[in-house]
Amino acid sequence: MTPQGYALHIGLNAVNPDSYEGWNGELFACENDAAVYKAIAEKAGFQSIYSLLTKEATSQNVLQHLKNAANQLQSGDILLLTYSGHGGSIIDANQDETNNFGEMDGFDETWCLYDRQLIDDELFECFSKFKPGVRILIFSDSCHSGSVARAAEPIIGAALDPATYTRSRVAPLDVLMRTYNKHKSEYDGIQAQLSAGPADIAAYVVQFGACQDDELAMEVWGNGMFTAKVQQVMKEEISNYNDLFIAIKRGFSDKQHPNLFHYGNKTYDFLAQPPFSIQQLMGA
C-alpha cells in the first residue's frame, strides 16, 4: 500500500484574552509560518492537509485532529504536525517532569492555543494512541520548544523591539501564573487523567524545535526566524533529517539554538529519510 501523509499546521497570531487573564498574545507571523509548512506538505504529496489558524486553533480542534490521525494512519505512514505561536509553562501537577539532572523541576511545557494551554503530557497521551511504525514529525516554532518532553523554568517574554522589529514567542511568566491560578482545577484535572510518557509511544517521534528550552524563539514581521530558515534550506539538496538539522543551525543567531529531539519505536530509520518524504525505508 502507498504510505499515507497527514499534515496539521497550527498558527496563532493571538489567543483569547478571556482564557489568559486579559493577555491577547499578539504575534505577527505565525499564520504565515503555518502557510510555509502547508506548502511544504503540498509539495511532498501529503494526502490530508489541514490548517488551524488563531481562533480555529482550539484545544478541542487540535486534539480531534490528532485522534483522527491516530485512527487513520498505519505503520509506515507519517504525521506532520507543525506549531507556530507562544510557548508556555504550567505547574507540573502530576509531577512527571524532570530536568537534565533527573530532578523534578516543577513545570510542564505548553503550546498556547486559542482557548487554553495544551500541555506536553497531552501530546504524549495522543502520540501513545498511534500504531507502531507510524512516523510523527513535529516542527515547533515557539519558546520552550527544545524537547516537548523536558520543562524549563519559565522566562519573562521580551516585548517588541522597535529597533529590529523582532518579538519573542514566549508567554510572560506573570500571565502564565495568573492563568494557572484562575483555571487551576481545569489544568490539574487534565493532568490527573494523563499517564503516558515517551516509553509508552510505539510511533517514532522526531521533533525540530526553534530553540533550547531556556531560550527565546524570535520572529520578524514575515515569519518566525526558525521557520524562515526551514523554508530557506529546503531549497537546497538535503538528503536526510540530520543534514536538515545541520543546515538549519548553520548561521543561526548565537542567542537561539534550534534543537532536534527524537524518541519512540525506531523500526524505521526515520532520521535517514529524505525530509518530509511520505515514502519510508526499513531501518537496519
N, C-alpha and C positions, 0 to 999 in steps of 0.2 A: 504494500500500500504506500501511496505517496505521503510523506510526513506532512503534518498539518502545522500551520503557524497561526497563533492567536496573539494579537497585539493590543495592549491597552495603554493609552497615553493620557496622563493626568497633568494638568497645568492650571495653577491658581494664581491669578493676579490680585486676589483679595480673599478674605474669609468673612464669615458672617459676624459682625460686631456683637450681636446678641449672644453668640456662643463663646466669645473670647473677651468678655468683660469690657466691651466698648472699643477694642482694638480691631481695626479692619485689615491689618496685614498687607497694606498696599505694596504691590510689586509691578514691574512694567513688562517683563519679558517672558513670563512663564508660559503663557498661551502660545507665544512664538516658539518656545522650546518644544512644546507638545507637537507643533506642526513640523518641526525638524525631524523628530523621531517618527512621526507618522509617514513622512516622505521616505525615510529610510526603510520602513516596513513595507511600504508600497513597492519600492524598487526591489526589495528582497523577495517579493511574491507572497507575502503573508495573506492567507485567505480570509481571515477575520480580523478586521482592524476597527478599533473604537477609540474615541476621544471623550474625555470628561473634562470640561473647562469651567473653572471658577464655580459658579452656582450649581453646576451639574456634578461637581466633584465632591459628593457627599459620601459619608462612610457607608451608607446603605448601597449606593450605586457601585462603589469600588468593591465592596465585599461580594456583591451579587455577581459582578463580572469575574472575580476570582473563583467563585463557586461554579459558575458556568464553564470556565476554562478547565477547572479540575475534572468536571464531569465529561467534558468533550475530548480532552487530549489523552492520547495513548502513549505508550513507550516509544521514544524516538521523535515525538512531537515537541514543539517549542512554544513557550510563552515569553513574549517580550513585554515587560512591564516598565514603564518609564514614569518618573515623577519629577515635577518641577514646581517648587514652592518653598514655603518655610519649613525648616526642621525645628523640632522642639524636644523637650524632655518632660517627663512626668514622674511623680513619686512611684517607686517600684513597690507597689502594694503586695505583690505576691513574692517578692524578694528572690527573683530568679536571675538578676543581673550581677555580673562580676566585672571588675576592671581587669587590666592587663596583668595584675599581680594576683589574680584569683580572689580578690577581696570584694565583698558586697559594696557596691558604690551608691546604691540608693535610688537610681534613676533608670527608667526605660526611655528609649528613644521613640520619637513620634514623627509622623508626617502630619502637618496642619491642614486637614481637609476643611471644606467649607463649613460644615456643621459641628465638627469636633476633631480632636486629635486621634489619629489612627496609631495604635500602639504597636511597637515591633513584635510583641507577643502575638498580636492578632495576625500579622503576616506569617509568623511561624505556624500558627494554627491552620491558616489557609493553605500554606505550602505542604503541610502534612497530609492534606487530602489528595494531592496529586499522585498519580500512579508511578511505580518505579520506572525509571528510564526517561521520564519527561524532563526536558531541559527548561529551566527558568532563568531568563536573562533580565537583569534589572539595571537600569540607569537612573540614579537618583541625584538630581542637581539641586541639592539642598544642604543646609548645615546639618551637623550630626549625621552625615551620610556615609561615614567611613565603613561601617560594617552592618548596620541594622541588626546587630547582634550584641554589641557592647555599648553601653551608655557612657557618656562623658558628663562631667559636671557642667551644668548649663553656663553659657557665657552671655553677657548682655549684647544684644544686637546693635550693630552700627547703623546710624541713620544715613540718609542720602548724603554723599559727599559732593557738594556743588562744584568742586574743582575738577573732579574726574567723572562725575555723573555715574558713580558706582553705588551699589546698595547691597547690603548683605541679606542672606536668606536665613536668618535665624530669628525665631520668636523671642522677644525680650523676656528676661527672667521674671520681672515683676508681673508681666501679663500671664506667663505660664503658671505662676504660683496663685494669682488671683483666680484664674480659670479653674485650676485644680481644686482650690478650696471651695469654690462655688458649686462645682459639679463633682465633688469627692465621691459621693455614693454611686454615681454613674460610672466613673472611671474605675473605682475599686471593684464594683460589681462586674465590669467587663473582665478585669484581670483575674478575678476569682474563678471565672469559668474556663480559663485557659491553662493548658498544661504542656502543650507541645513545645519542643525545642529543636535545635539543629539535628540532634540524634534521632528524632522521630520522622525525619523527612526522607522519603525514598526517591524524590526527584533530585536533580543535580542543579544547585543554585549558584549562579555566577553574578555577582553584583559589582558594578562600577559606581563608585561614589565620587562626588565632586571634590571632597576634601577629607582630611582626617577628622576624627570625632571632636577634636579640640580646636578646630579651625573654622573660619568663616568661608562659606561659598558665596562668591560675589557675582553680581550681574551688572551689565551695562545696559544701555537703552534697548538694544536689539535682542540680546539673548543672555542667558547665563554664560559666564566665561567658560565653564566646563562644556556645556552643550555646543557652544560656538567652536570649541576645539575639536569635539567629536565630529561635527559637520565638516570641518576643515580637513581633518586627517582621513576621513572616509573617501576623499577624492584621490588618495594615494593608493598604491597597491599594498594592501595589508593582508597577510596570509593567515593570521590566527589571532585569538584574543590576547595572548601575551604580547604579540607585536603591536596590537592596537593600544594596549595599555602603555607600552613604551613610547609610542608615538604621541599619545595624549599628554603624557608627562613632560615631553620634550619642550623646553622653553616656557614652562608654566611659571607663574609668579612664585617667589620663594615664600610667600605667605599662604599659599593654597596648594596642597599636595593631593592630587586625586589618589583614590585607593581602589584596589582590586581585592575582593573577598569572595571565597567560594567554599561550599560545603555540600554534603549530601551524597547521594548514590553516584559513584563515578564509573558506572557501567560504560558510559560513552566518554571518550576523551574530549570533553566539551571545550577545554581551553585550546585544543589544537585545531578546532573547527574554523573555517573562514567566518569572519564576523557577520552576524545576522543571517547566516545561511540556515534555511529550513532543513536542508539535507544534513545527515549526520553520518559519522564514521564510527565503527566499533573501536573501542579502546583496546590496548594490548592486554 
